[in-house]
Every structure is written in C-alpha cells, then in structure tokens.
C-alpha cells in the first residue's frame, strides 16, 4: 500500500515554522504583559482602597460617622479579610465577580468591630486593560504576519537556489557535462546549498571521468579488434567451399559487425558526433530507403514534410529499427510518415517491459521471446543517432487487436522518431531563425 505523500516547498515550510515560533513567542509575551499589568493595577487599587479606608477611619474616630461608603461589621465582608481584621491587622482583598470586574475590599480593626470599604475595580482600569489586550492582540498578529513574510522571503531565496541546482543537475543528467551546478546556483552568501552544489559537481566530474575512461577502453578494445577480425574475415575467404567455411565466414562477419557497432556506440557516447544537415522531403526519402532496405515493409505517407536533417544518420536509424522489427517482431512491418514523425510498427510480441521502462541498453535484448538474436546494440545506436539529430526516439507497445487478449499479448511494438523543427548544425549549435525585414 502506497503512503500518501504531501508535496510542499521549502519556502512554505520555513514560513510556517517562523510563523509558528512568532505566534508562540507573541502569545507568551502577551500573557506575561497582561498578567503583569493586571497585577500592577490591582496592587495600585489595593493601595488606593486602603488609603481611603484609613482616611475614613480617622473621620470615624473624630465624628463617629461612616464616610465614603464605609461600613461597620459588614455581613458581606469576606471571611478571610474578616479574620485578618479581627487579628488586629489591616488588610485588602480582591475577589472576582460574576460580571468579570473584580471587587476590591479593605478592612481595619476598631474597638467595636471591623471597618470595611468595598468598591468595584475602576472602570478606567478595566478600559486600560481592554486597550492593552487589544494592542497585544494586534501586535501578535503583526508578528505572525511579519514572520510569514520573512519566511516567504528567506524560503524563497533558498527555494530559488535549490530549484536552480535541480535544473542544472537535470541538464547534467541529460548529458550536458559542461553545466556546473555551483555556477547555476550563484549568489554571494555561502550556505549549505553551495556545499551541495560543489558535492554534485564533484560527483559529476568523477562519474564523467569514469564513464570517459570506460568509453576509451571500449573504443580501444574495439579498435584493436578491428585488425585481427578483418584478417580473420580475409582468411575465411581463402578457405575451400563447404558448410564449415560458411559457418566460419558467418561468425567472422558477425564479429566484424559487432566491433563496428561497438566503435559507433563509443563515438556516440563521446558526444563528439555532429550532424551534416541537408534539406530533404521526409516522406519521399523514407519511402525510397525503406524500399531498398526491405521491400516487404508497408509504407504509408500521411503527410510529407521538408526537414533539415542528416540523411546518413536518418537511414542508419531506419535500418536499425527495421532490423530490430525483422529479428524480434512479426509481420507485417509498417512504416508511417506524418509530418516530422516516423513510426515503425511490427506485429510481434512487443517490446519487453525493461526497455519500455529504462530505454535501450547495450548488450541487452530483452525477454526471451525477443531475444536470441543480435547483441542489443541496434536500438542503442538508433537512440544515439537520434540524439545527434536533436530528435527523440520513443518506444511503446500497441494495444492488442483481439477482443479477448492473453495477459501478455500486445498488438506489436511501435518505435516513433520525432524529428525536431530546428535540427542541430554541424557545429552542434542550433540554426538562427532569420526574420523577414
């Protein structure tokens, strides 16, 4: 069972992280400020209440009259405050009310009881606390929004550098070894992205050197084998006629073909091959060449088009595709030309899954039903020649034609060559488009 993966960018992850930290910090500071301000105001209210009560006490001692709303032995006096006053202590008491505004009490002991003063928390203080809470809320929102903006800015810079690095690495993966990830990332500040870019560049250089060394070894071996194989083929021609001689000549010719194919693959891997362009009518060219290569192939030109390409390399691609269809496919073999697209289809068992998934691979002919003949270099060479032409060669299997197909049954293999609108020139660049004056 596949796990559900949510794809998010670095920019938004950093923004969310900064916003979350900012929100928690703002909340904590708001609570601290709110509680500190409330405690300070309540302490001030206690002091004011006690001062009023003491002044009222002096008035009572001189006139025996209760002033400023004071009460003697008030039955509503809180028990804790009453006990402290009975112990001969001056005390204040704050109690939350149902309305949300605290009650402030003060009490002093007298000879005939307890003198107390009760009032609500000042409305002005409540208003100040509400204004403070509002300001703290607005400040917290501003901190969160500012944190998000800062996170988007910082994450955007990092995300942009990572995307540049990924794009450059993609170009390297496509075979453009001249691209340097570190140069593509750019920037003045050095961070982990630069370390990653330098590591990718070092890895690319090491892989390129290893591949180049392997290519040179392969090319050298194939080149050294050419002379003895040619001599072997010449010596086979001198043998007397007979079945053994035919077998020797056939194996020697097969070895010579293999050596030539290996040399061609080595040249294609070196990326030194360049197309020699000519303007040709694609439908007419394909019809003539296919008729010479295999007269039994069906040719259908849906729409002819003039293309700028290398005829020799195009013929090589067609020959390899037709040879692959003849060896591994089934009749009839059909070639269709439609504009700049050439399709080669056979009616055999189809391409193996490994080829459809990974593309052509040298010395791999696929499944057993399409194996046993050749060395797996034909499609590799065709794909390499297509890259030189700036074209794209794709492979797929056709849908089965029967109404109740078998599990592994296909309608045959289809190779599609997509020629580009502007093919590469002999220098490897692309031709400039001349605009009308």
TORKOL-4160 file (C-alpha; in steps of 0.2 Angstrom, whole numbers, padded with zeros to 4 digits, m for minus):
437
<pt num="1" X="0000" Y="0000" Z="0000"/>
<pt num="2" X="0007" Y="0017" Z="m0005"/>
<pt num="3" X="0009" Y="0030" Z="0008"/>
<pt num="4" X="0001" Y="0047" Z="0004"/>
<pt num="5" X="0015" Y="0060" Z="0002"/>
<pt num="6" X="0011" Y="0078" Z="0003"/>
<pt num="7" X="0022" Y="0089" Z="m0008"/>
<pt num="8" X="0026" Y="0106" Z="0000"/>
<pt num="9" X="0040" Y="0118" Z="m0004"/>
<pt num="10" X="0054" Y="0124" Z="0007"/>
<pt num="11" X="0048" Y="0142" Z="0006"/>
<pt num="12" X="0031" Y="0137" Z="0014"/>
<pt num="13" X="0039" Y="0125" Z="0027"/>
<pt num="14" X="0051" Y="0139" Z="0033"/>
<pt num="15" X="0036" Y="0152" Z="0033"/>
<pt num="16" X="0025" Y="0140" Z="0043"/>
<pt num="17" X="0040" Y="0137" Z="0055"/>
<pt num="18" X="0044" Y="0156" Z="0058"/>
<pt num="19" X="0025" Y="0160" Z="0059"/>
<pt num="20" X="0023" Y="0146" Z="0072"/>
<pt num="21" X="0038" Y="0152" Z="0083"/>
<pt num="22" X="0032" Y="0170" Z="0081"/>
<pt num="23" X="0014" Y="0166" Z="0087"/>
<pt num="24" X="0020" Y="0156" Z="0102"/>
<pt num="25" X="0033" Y="0170" Z="0107"/>
<pt num="26" X="0019" Y="0183" Z="0105"/>
<pt num="27" X="0007" Y="0173" Z="0115"/>
<pt num="28" X="0019" Y="0170" Z="0129"/>
<pt num="29" X="0024" Y="0188" Z="0129"/>
<pt num="30" X="0006" Y="0194" Z="0128"/>
<pt num="31" X="0001" Y="0183" Z="0143"/>
<pt num="32" X="0016" Y="0189" Z="0153"/>
<pt num="33" X="0012" Y="0208" Z="0149"/>
<pt num="34" X="m0006" Y="0205" Z="0153"/>
<pt num="35" X="m0004" Y="0197" Z="0169"/>
<pt num="36" X="0010" Y="0209" Z="0175"/>
<pt num="37" X="m0001" Y="0224" Z="0170"/>
<pt num="38" X="m0016" Y="0217" Z="0179"/>
<pt num="39" X="m0006" Y="0213" Z="0195"/>
<pt num="40" X="0001" Y="0231" Z="0195"/>
<pt num="41" X="m0016" Y="0239" Z="0193"/>
<pt num="42" X="m0024" Y="0228" Z="0206"/>
<pt num="43" X="m0010" Y="0232" Z="0218"/>
<pt num="44" X="m0012" Y="0250" Z="0215"/>
<pt num="45" X="m0031" Y="0248" Z="0218"/>
<pt num="46" X="m0027" Y="0239" Z="0235"/>
<pt num="47" X="m0016" Y="0254" Z="0240"/>
<pt num="48" X="m0029" Y="0267" Z="0235"/>
<pt num="49" X="m0043" Y="0257" Z="0244"/>
<pt num="50" X="m0033" Y="0256" Z="0260"/>
<pt num="51" X="m0029" Y="0274" Z="0259"/>
<pt num="52" X="m0047" Y="0279" Z="0258"/>
<pt num="53" X="m0052" Y="0267" Z="0272"/>
<pt num="54" X="m0038" Y="0274" Z="0283"/>
<pt num="55" X="m0044" Y="0292" Z="0280"/>
<pt num="56" X="m0062" Y="0286" Z="0283"/>
<pt num="57" X="m0056" Y="0278" Z="0299"/>
<pt num="58" X="m0049" Y="0295" Z="0305"/>
<pt num="59" X="m0065" Y="0303" Z="0301"/>
<pt num="60" X="m0075" Y="0290" Z="0311"/>
<pt num="61" X="m0063" Y="0291" Z="0326"/>
<pt num="62" X="m0067" Y="0310" Z="0327"/>
<pt num="63" X="m0085" Y="0311" Z="0322"/>
<pt num="64" X="m0091" Y="0293" Z="0324"/>
<pt num="65" X="m0099" Y="0294" Z="0307"/>
<pt num="66" X="m0096" Y="0282" Z="0292"/>
<pt num="67" X="m0090" Y="0291" Z="0277"/>
<pt num="68" X="m0085" Y="0287" Z="0259"/>
<pt num="69" X="m0096" Y="0272" Z="0259"/>
<pt num="70" X="m0088" Y="0263" Z="0273"/>
<pt num="71" X="m0097" Y="0250" Z="0284"/>
<pt num="72" X="m0095" Y="0244" Z="0301"/>
<pt num="73" X="m0096" Y="0225" Z="0303"/>
<pt num="74" X="m0102" Y="0222" Z="0285"/>
<pt num="75" X="m0110" Y="0205" Z="0284"/>
<pt num="76" X="m0104" Y="0203" Z="0266"/>
<pt num="77" X="m0086" Y="0205" Z="0271"/>
<pt num="78" X="m0076" Y="0190" Z="0265"/>
<pt num="79" X="m0071" Y="0178" Z="0279"/>
<pt num="80" X="m0053" Y="0179" Z="0276"/>
<pt num="81" X="m0052" Y="0198" Z="0277"/>
<pt num="82" X="m0063" Y="0197" Z="0292"/>
<pt num="83" X="m0051" Y="0185" Z="0301"/>
<pt num="84" X="m0036" Y="0196" Z="0297"/>
<pt num="85" X="m0045" Y="0212" Z="0304"/>
<pt num="86" X="m0051" Y="0203" Z="0320"/>
<pt num="87" X="m0032" Y="0198" Z="0322"/>
<pt num="88" X="m0029" Y="0217" Z="0323"/>
<pt num="89" X="m0021" Y="0218" Z="0305"/>
<pt num="90" X="m0025" Y="0230" Z="0291"/>
<pt num="91" X="m0029" Y="0220" Z="0275"/>
<pt num="92" X="m0035" Y="0221" Z="0257"/>
<pt num="93" X="m0044" Y="0208" Z="0247"/>
<pt num="94" X="m0048" Y="0206" Z="0229"/>
<pt num="95" X="m0062" Y="0194" Z="0223"/>
<pt num="96" X="m0068" Y="0191" Z="0205"/>
<pt num="97" X="m0086" Y="0194" Z="0202"/>
<pt num="98" X="m0098" Y="0186" Z="0190"/>
<pt num="99" X="m0098" Y="0202" Z="0179"/>
<pt num="100" X="m0080" Y="0200" Z="0176"/>
<pt num="101" X="m0075" Y="0216" Z="0186"/>
<pt num="102" X="m0065" Y="0212" Z="0202"/>
<pt num="103" X="m0071" Y="0218" Z="0219"/>
<pt num="104" X="m0059" Y="0227" Z="0229"/>
<pt num="105" X="m0061" Y="0226" Z="0249"/>
<pt num="106" X="m0051" Y="0234" Z="0263"/>
<pt num="107" X="m0053" Y="0232" Z="0281"/>
<pt num="108" X="m0046" Y="0239" Z="0298"/>
<pt num="109" X="m0050" Y="0234" Z="0316"/>
<pt num="110" X="m0059" Y="0245" Z="0328"/>
<pt num="111" X="m0063" Y="0243" Z="0346"/>
<pt num="112" X="m0082" Y="0240" Z="0342"/>
<pt num="113" X="m0079" Y="0229" Z="0326"/>
<pt num="114" X="m0072" Y="0230" Z="0309"/>
<pt num="115" X="m0072" Y="0245" Z="0297"/>
<pt num="116" X="m0073" Y="0240" Z="0279"/>
<pt num="117" X="m0074" Y="0248" Z="0262"/>
<pt num="118" X="m0080" Y="0239" Z="0246"/>
<pt num="119" X="m0079" Y="0245" Z="0228"/>
<pt num="120" X="m0078" Y="0239" Z="0210"/>
<pt num="121" X="m0062" Y="0239" Z="0201"/>
<pt num="122" X="m0060" Y="0256" Z="0192"/>
<pt num="123" X="m0069" Y="0257" Z="0175"/>
<pt num="124" X="m0054" Y="0267" Z="0169"/>
<pt num="125" X="m0043" Y="0252" Z="0174"/>
<pt num="126" X="m0054" Y="0240" Z="0165"/>
<pt num="127" X="m0054" Y="0251" Z="0150"/>
<pt num="128" X="m0035" Y="0252" Z="0150"/>
<pt num="129" X="m0034" Y="0233" Z="0152"/>
<pt num="130" X="m0045" Y="0230" Z="0137"/>
<pt num="131" X="m0035" Y="0243" Z="0127"/>
<pt num="132" X="m0019" Y="0234" Z="0132"/>
<pt num="133" X="m0026" Y="0217" Z="0127"/>
<pt num="134" X="m0031" Y="0224" Z="0110"/>
<pt num="135" X="m0014" Y="0231" Z="0107"/>
<pt num="136" X="m0006" Y="0214" Z="0112"/>
<pt num="137" X="m0018" Y="0205" Z="0100"/>
<pt num="138" X="m0014" Y="0217" Z="0086"/>
<pt num="139" X="0005" Y="0216" Z="0090"/>
<pt num="140" X="0004" Y="0197" Z="0090"/>
<pt num="141" X="m0005" Y="0197" Z="0073"/>
<pt num="142" X="0008" Y="0208" Z="0066"/>
<pt num="143" X="0022" Y="0197" Z="0072"/>
<pt num="144" X="0014" Y="0182" Z="0064"/>
<pt num="145" X="0011" Y="0191" Z="0048"/>
<pt num="146" X="0029" Y="0198" Z="0048"/>
<pt num="147" X="0036" Y="0181" Z="0052"/>
<pt num="148" X="0026" Y="0174" Z="0037"/>
<pt num="149" X="0033" Y="0187" Z="0026"/>
<pt num="150" X="0051" Y="0185" Z="0032"/>
<pt num="151" X="0049" Y="0166" Z="0030"/>
<pt num="152" X="0042" Y="0168" Z="0012"/>
<pt num="153" X="0057" Y="0179" Z="0008"/>
<pt num="154" X="0070" Y="0168" Z="0016"/>
<pt num="155" X="0062" Y="0152" Z="0010"/>
<pt num="156" X="0060" Y="0160" Z="m0007"/>
<pt num="157" X="0079" Y="0163" Z="m0009"/>
<pt num="158" X="0083" Y="0146" Z="m0003"/>
<pt num="159" X="0070" Y="0138" Z="m0014"/>
<pt num="160" X="0076" Y="0148" Z="m0029"/>
<pt num="161" X="0094" Y="0142" Z="m0026"/>
<pt num="162" X="0088" Y="0124" Z="m0024"/>
<pt num="163" X="0077" Y="0125" Z="m0040"/>
<pt num="164" X="0092" Y="0131" Z="m0050"/>
<pt num="165" X="0103" Y="0117" Z="m0043"/>
<pt num="166" X="0090" Y="0104" Z="m0048"/>
<pt num="167" X="0088" Y="0112" Z="m0065"/>
<pt num="168" X="0107" Y="0112" Z="m0068"/>
<pt num="169" X="0108" Y="0094" Z="m0061"/>
<pt num="170" X="0094" Y="0089" Z="m0073"/>
<pt num="171" X="0104" Y="0096" Z="m0088"/>
<pt num="172" X="0119" Y="0086" Z="m0082"/>
<pt num="173" X="0109" Y="0070" Z="m0081"/>
<pt num="174" X="0104" Y="0073" Z="m0099"/>
<pt num="175" X="0122" Y="0073" Z="m0104"/>
<pt num="176" X="0127" Y="0091" Z="m0104"/>
<pt num="177" X="0143" Y="0089" Z="m0093"/>
<pt num="178" X="0148" Y="0107" Z="m0096"/>
<pt num="179" X="0135" Y="0114" Z="m0084"/>
<pt num="180" X="0141" Y="0117" Z="m0067"/>
<pt num="181" X="0129" Y="0117" Z="m0053"/>
<pt num="182" X="0138" Y="0129" Z="m0042"/>
<pt num="183" X="0139" Y="0142" Z="m0056"/>
<pt num="184" X="0120" Y="0139" Z="m0059"/>
<pt num="185" X="0116" Y="0142" Z="m0040"/>
<pt num="186" X="0126" Y="0159" Z="m0040"/>
<pt num="187" X="0123" Y="0171" Z="m0025"/>
<pt num="188" X="0136" Y="0179" Z="m0014"/>
<pt num="189" X="0131" Y="0171" Z="0003"/>
<pt num="190" X="0139" Y="0154" Z="0005"/>
<pt num="191" X="0127" Y="0141" Z="0014"/>
<pt num="192" X="0123" Y="0123" Z="0013"/>
<pt num="193" X="0116" Y="0125" Z="m0004"/>
<pt num="194" X="0134" Y="0129" Z="m0011"/>
<pt num="195" X="0141" Y="0114" Z="m0002"/>
<pt num="196" X="0128" Y="0103" Z="m0010"/>
<pt num="197" X="0131" Y="0111" Z="m0027"/>
<pt num="198" X="0150" Y="0108" Z="m0025"/>
<pt num="199" X="0147" Y="0090" Z="m0020"/>
<pt num="200" X="0136" Y="0087" Z="m0035"/>
<pt num="201" X="0149" Y="0095" Z="m0047"/>
<pt num="202" X="0162" Y="0084" Z="m0039"/>
<pt num="203" X="0151" Y="0069" Z="m0041"/>
<pt num="204" X="0148" Y="0073" Z="m0059"/>
<pt num="205" X="0166" Y="0076" Z="m0063"/>
<pt num="206" X="0170" Y="0059" Z="m0055"/>
<pt num="207" X="0157" Y="0050" Z="m0065"/>
<pt num="208" X="0161" Y="0059" Z="m0081"/>
<pt num="209" X="0179" Y="0054" Z="m0079"/>
<pt num="210" X="0174" Y="0036" Z="m0075"/>
<pt num="211" X="0162" Y="0035" Z="m0090"/>
<pt num="212" X="0175" Y="0043" Z="m0101"/>
<pt num="213" X="0188" Y="0030" Z="m0096"/>
<pt num="214" X="0176" Y="0016" Z="m0099"/>
<pt num="215" X="0172" Y="0023" Z="m0116"/>
<pt num="216" X="0190" Y="0025" Z="m0121"/>
<pt num="217" X="0194" Y="0007" Z="m0115"/>
<pt num="218" X="0179" Y="0001" Z="m0125"/>
<pt num="219" X="0184" Y="0011" Z="m0140"/>
<pt num="220" X="0202" Y="0005" Z="m0139"/>
<pt num="221" X="0197" Y="m0013" Z="m0137"/>
<pt num="222" X="0185" Y="m0012" Z="m0152"/>
<pt num="223" X="0199" Y="m0003" Z="m0162"/>
<pt num="224" X="0212" Y="m0016" Z="m0158"/>
<pt num="225" X="0200" Y="m0030" Z="m0163"/>
<pt num="226" X="0196" Y="m0022" Z="m0180"/>
<pt num="227" X="0213" Y="m0028" Z="m0187"/>
<pt num="228" X="0213" Y="m0046" Z="m0182"/>
<pt num="229" X="0194" Y="m0048" Z="m0186"/>
<pt num="230" X="0197" Y="m0041" Z="m0203"/>
<pt num="231" X="0212" Y="m0053" Z="m0205"/>
<pt num="232" X="0201" Y="m0067" Z="m0199"/>
<pt num="233" X="0187" Y="m0062" Z="m0212"/>
<pt num="234" X="0200" Y="m0062" Z="m0226"/>
<pt num="235" X="0207" Y="m0078" Z="m0221"/>
<pt num="236" X="0190" Y="m0086" Z="m0221"/>
<pt num="237" X="0188" Y="m0081" Z="m0239"/>
<pt num="238" X="0203" Y="m0092" Z="m0243"/>
<pt num="239" X="0195" Y="m0107" Z="m0236"/>
<pt num="240" X="0188" Y="m0120" Z="m0248"/>
<pt num="241" X="0170" Y="m0120" Z="m0251"/>
<pt num="242" X="0159" Y="m0130" Z="m0239"/>
<pt num="243" X="0147" Y="m0129" Z="m0224"/>
<pt num="244" X="0162" Y="m0127" Z="m0211"/>
<pt num="245" X="0168" Y="m0112" Z="m0222"/>
<pt num="246" X="0151" Y="m0104" Z="m0222"/>
<pt num="247" X="0150" Y="m0105" Z="m0203"/>
<pt num="248" X="0167" Y="m0098" Z="m0201"/>
<pt num="249" X="0163" Y="m0083" Z="m0213"/>
<pt num="250" X="0146" Y="m0080" Z="m0205"/>
<pt num="251" X="0154" Y="m0079" Z="m0187"/>
<pt num="252" X="0168" Y="m0069" Z="m0193"/>
<pt num="253" X="0156" Y="m0057" Z="m0202"/>
<pt num="254" X="0145" Y="m0056" Z="m0186"/>
<pt num="255" X="0161" Y="m0052" Z="m0175"/>
<pt num="256" X="0166" Y="m0038" Z="m0188"/>
<pt num="257" X="0148" Y="m0031" Z="m0187"/>
<pt num="258" X="0149" Y="m0031" Z="m0168"/>
<pt num="259" X="0166" Y="m0022" Z="m0167"/>
<pt num="260" X="0160" Y="m0009" Z="m0179"/>
<pt num="261" X="0144" Y="m0007" Z="m0168"/>
<pt num="262" X="0154" Y="m0005" Z="m0153"/>
<pt num="263" X="0165" Y="0008" Z="m0161"/>
<pt num="264" X="0150" Y="0018" Z="m0166"/>
<pt num="265" X="0142" Y="0017" Z="m0149"/>
<pt num="266" X="0159" Y="0023" Z="m0142"/>
<pt num="267" X="0159" Y="0038" Z="m0154"/>
<pt num="268" X="0141" Y="0042" Z="m0149"/>
<pt num="269" X="0144" Y="0041" Z="m0131"/>
<pt num="270" X="0159" Y="0054" Z="m0133"/>
<pt num="271" X="0146" Y="0067" Z="m0139"/>
<pt num="272" X="0158" Y="0072" Z="m0152"/>
<pt num="273" X="0147" Y="0067" Z="m0167"/>
<pt num="274" X="0139" Y="0081" Z="m0177"/>
<pt num="275" X="0125" Y="0081" Z="m0190"/>
<pt num="276" X="0128" Y="0086" Z="m0208"/>
<pt num="277" X="0112" Y="0094" Z="m0212"/>
<pt num="278" X="0103" Y="0093" Z="m0229"/>
<pt num="279" X="0085" Y="0098" Z="m0233"/>
<pt num="280" X="0075" Y="0083" Z="m0239"/>
<pt num="281" X="0057" Y="0078" Z="m0242"/>
<pt num="282" X="0055" Y="0066" Z="m0227"/>
<pt num="283" X="0041" Y="0055" Z="m0235"/>
<pt num="284" X="0050" Y="0053" Z="m0251"/>
<pt num="285" X="0066" Y="0049" Z="m0243"/>
<pt num="286" X="0059" Y="0036" Z="m0231"/>
<pt num="287" X="0049" Y="0028" Z="m0245"/>
<pt num="288" X="0065" Y="0026" Z="m0255"/>
<pt num="289" X="0076" Y="0020" Z="m0241"/>
<pt num="290" X="0064" Y="0008" Z="m0234"/>
<pt num="291" X="0060" Y="0000" Z="m0251"/>
<pt num="292" X="0079" Y="m0003" Z="m0253"/>
<pt num="293" X="0081" Y="m0010" Z="m0235"/>
<pt num="294" X="0066" Y="m0021" Z="m0235"/>
<pt num="295" X="0054" Y="m0022" Z="m0250"/>
<pt num="296" X="0041" Y="m0031" Z="m0240"/>
<pt num="297" X="0038" Y="m0017" Z="m0227"/>
<pt num="298" X="0022" Y="m0007" Z="m0230"/>
<pt num="299" X="0025" Y="0012" Z="m0232"/>
<pt num="300" X="0011" Y="0025" Z="m0229"/>
<pt num="301" X="0015" Y="0043" Z="m0230"/>
<pt num="302" X="0001" Y="0053" Z="m0222"/>
<pt num="303" X="0008" Y="0070" Z="m0224"/>
<pt num="304" X="0025" Y="0074" Z="m0232"/>
<pt num="305" X="0036" Y="0087" Z="m0225"/>
<pt num="306" X="0053" Y="0095" Z="m0229"/>
<pt num="307" X="0065" Y="0093" Z="m0215"/>
<pt num="308" X="0083" Y="0099" Z="m0211"/>
<pt num="309" X="0092" Y="0083" Z="m0205"/>
<pt num="310" X="0107" Y="0071" Z="m0209"/>
<pt num="311" X="0101" Y="0058" Z="m0222"/>
<pt num="312" X="0115" Y="0046" Z="m0217"/>
<pt num="313" X="0111" Y="0046" Z="m0199"/>
<pt num="314" X="0092" Y="0045" Z="m0203"/>
<pt num="315" X="0095" Y="0030" Z="m0214"/>
<pt num="316" X="0105" Y="0022" Z="m0200"/>
<pt num="317" X="0091" Y="0024" Z="m0188"/>
<pt num="318" X="0078" Y="0017" Z="m0200"/>
<pt num="319" X="0089" Y="0002" Z="m0204"/>
<pt num="320" X="0091" Y="m0002" Z="m0186"/>
<pt num="321" X="0073" Y="m0001" Z="m0182"/>
<pt num="322" X="0068" Y="m0012" Z="m0197"/>
<pt num="323" X="0082" Y="m0024" Z="m0192"/>
<pt num="324" X="0075" Y="m0025" Z="m0174"/>
<pt num="325" X="0057" Y="m0027" Z="m0181"/>
<pt num="326" X="0063" Y="m0041" Z="m0193"/>
<pt num="327" X="0073" Y="m0050" Z="m0179"/>
<pt num="328" X="0062" Y="m0049" Z="m0164"/>
<pt num="329" X="0045" Y="m0044" Z="m0171"/>
<pt num="330" X="0032" Y="m0051" Z="m0183"/>
<pt num="331" X="0025" Y="m0047" Z="m0200"/>
<pt num="332" X="0018" Y="m0036" Z="m0207"/>
<pt num="333" X="0030" Y="m0022" Z="m0203"/>
<pt num="334" X="0023" Y="m0004" Z="m0206"/>
<pt num="335" X="0032" Y="0012" Z="m0208"/>
<pt num="336" X="0021" Y="0028" Z="m0207"/>
<pt num="337" X="0027" Y="0046" Z="m0211"/>
<pt num="338" X="0016" Y="0060" Z="m0204"/>
<pt num="339" X="0025" Y="0077" Z="m0205"/>
<pt num="340" X="0041" Y="0076" Z="m0195"/>
<pt num="341" X="0036" Y="0060" Z="m0186"/>
<pt num="342" X="0041" Y="0042" Z="m0192"/>
<pt num="343" X="0033" Y="0027" Z="m0185"/>
<pt num="344" X="0039" Y="0009" Z="m0187"/>
<pt num="345" X="0027" Y="m0004" Z="m0181"/>
<pt num="346" X="0028" Y="m0023" Z="m0181"/>
<pt num="347" X="0015" Y="m0036" Z="m0176"/>
<pt num="348" X="0026" Y="m0047" Z="m0164"/>
<pt num="349" X="0026" Y="m0049" Z="m0145"/>
<pt num="350" X="0031" Y="m0031" Z="m0142"/>
<pt num="351" X="0045" Y="m0023" Z="m0133"/>
<pt num="352" X="0050" Y="m0030" Z="m0116"/>
<pt num="353" X="0045" Y="m0021" Z="m0100"/>
<pt num="354" X="0063" Y="m0017" Z="m0096"/>
<pt num="355" X="0066" Y="m0007" Z="m0112"/>
<pt num="356" X="0049" Y="0002" Z="m0110"/>
<pt num="357" X="0054" Y="0007" Z="m0093"/>
<pt num="358" X="0073" Y="0011" Z="m0094"/>
<pt num="359" X="0076" Y="0013" Z="m0113"/>
<pt num="360" X="0088" Y="0004" Z="m0124"/>
<pt num="361" X="0103" Y="m0004" Z="m0116"/>
<pt num="362" X="0118" Y="m0011" Z="m0124"/>
<pt num="363" X="0120" Y="m0030" Z="m0124"/>
<pt num="364" X="0103" Y="m0032" Z="m0118"/>
<pt num="365" X="0090" Y="m0039" Z="m0130"/>
<pt num="366" X="0075" Y="m0040" Z="m0118"/>
<pt num="367" X="0064" Y="m0055" Z="m0114"/>
<pt num="368" X="0066" Y="m0072" Z="m0121"/>
<pt num="369" X="0053" Y="m0070" Z="m0134"/>
<pt num="370" X="0063" Y="m0056" Z="m0142"/>
<pt num="371" X="0080" Y="m0062" Z="m0138"/>
<pt num="372" X="0092" Y="m0074" Z="m0145"/>
<pt num="373" X="0097" Y="m0064" Z="m0160"/>
<pt num="374" X="0109" Y="m0049" Z="m0160"/>
<pt num="375" X="0118" Y="m0040" Z="m0146"/>
<pt num="376" X="0106" Y="m0027" Z="m0141"/>
<pt num="377" X="0116" Y="m0013" Z="m0149"/>
<pt num="378" X="0104" Y="m0009" Z="m0163"/>
<pt num="379" X="0091" Y="0001" Z="m0153"/>
<pt num="380" X="0106" Y="0009" Z="m0143"/>
<pt num="381" X="0114" Y="0015" Z="m0159"/>
<pt num="382" X="0097" Y="0021" Z="m0166"/>
<pt num="383" X="0094" Y="0031" Z="m0150"/>
<pt num="384" X="0111" Y="0039" Z="m0150"/>
<pt num="385" X="0110" Y="0044" Z="m0168"/>
<pt num="386" X="0093" Y="0052" Z="m0164"/>
<pt num="387" X="0101" Y="0062" Z="m0151"/>
<pt num="388" X="0114" Y="0068" Z="m0163"/>
<pt num="389" X="0100" Y="0074" Z="m0174"/>
<pt num="390" X="0092" Y="0083" Z="m0160"/>
<pt num="391" X="0077" Y="0070" Z="m0162"/>
<pt num="392" X="0068" Y="0060" Z="m0149"/>
<pt num="393" X="0065" Y="0041" Z="m0151"/>
<pt num="394" X="0052" Y="0033" Z="m0141"/>
<pt num="395" X="0046" Y="0015" Z="m0139"/>
<pt num="396" X="0029" Y="0008" Z="m0134"/>
<pt num="397" X="0018" Y="m0007" Z="m0137"/>
<pt num="398" X="0001" Y="m0006" Z="m0147"/>
<pt num="399" X="m0015" Y="m0012" Z="m0139"/>
<pt num="400" X="m0020" Y="m0030" Z="m0144"/>
<pt num="401" X="m0032" Y="m0032" Z="m0158"/>
<pt num="402" X="m0041" Y="m0047" Z="m0152"/>
<pt num="403" X="m0057" Y="m0045" Z="m0141"/>
<pt num="404" X="m0050" Y="m0057" Z="m0128"/>
<pt num="405" X="m0031" Y="m0054" Z="m0127"/>
<pt num="406" X="m0020" Y="m0065" Z="m0117"/>
<pt num="407" X="m0012" Y="m0057" Z="m0101"/>
<pt num="408" X="0005" Y="m0054" Z="m0110"/>
<pt num="409" X="m0002" Y="m0051" Z="m0128"/>
<pt num="410" X="0001" Y="m0035" Z="m0137"/>
<pt num="411" X="m0003" Y="m0028" Z="m0154"/>
<pt num="412" X="0016" Y="m0026" Z="m0158"/>
<pt num="413" X="0030" Y="m0014" Z="m0155"/>
<pt num="414" X="0030" Y="0004" Z="m0161"/>
<pt num="415" X="0045" Y="0015" Z="m0162"/>
<pt num="416" X="0042" Y="0033" Z="m0165"/>
<pt num="417" X="0055" Y="0045" Z="m0171"/>
<pt num="418" X="0051" Y="0064" Z="m0168"/>
<pt num="419" X="0062" Y="0075" Z="m0179"/>
<pt num="420" X="0065" Y="0092" Z="m0172"/>
<pt num="421" X="0059" Y="0108" Z="m0180"/>
<pt num="422" X="0076" Y="0115" Z="m0179"/>
<pt num="423" X="0090" Y="0102" Z="m0180"/>
<pt num="424" X="0107" Y="0104" Z="m0173"/>
<pt num="425" X="0120" Y="0110" Z="m0186"/>
<pt num="426" X="0137" Y="0103" Z="m0189"/>
<pt num="427" X="0144" Y="0114" Z="m0175"/>
<pt num="428" X="0132" Y="0107" Z="m0163"/>
<pt num="429" X="0123" Y="0123" Z="m0161"/>
<pt num="430" X="0105" Y="0127" Z="m0167"/>
<pt num="431" X="0102" Y="0137" Z="m0183"/>
<pt num="432" X="0097" Y="0155" Z="m0181"/>
<pt num="433" X="0080" Y="0159" Z="m0187"/>
<pt num="434" X="0080" Y="0174" Z="m0200"/>
<pt num="435" X="0066" Y="0185" Z="m0198"/>
<pt num="436" X="0059" Y="0195" Z="m0213"/>
<pt num="437" X="0064" Y="0213" Z="m0214"/>
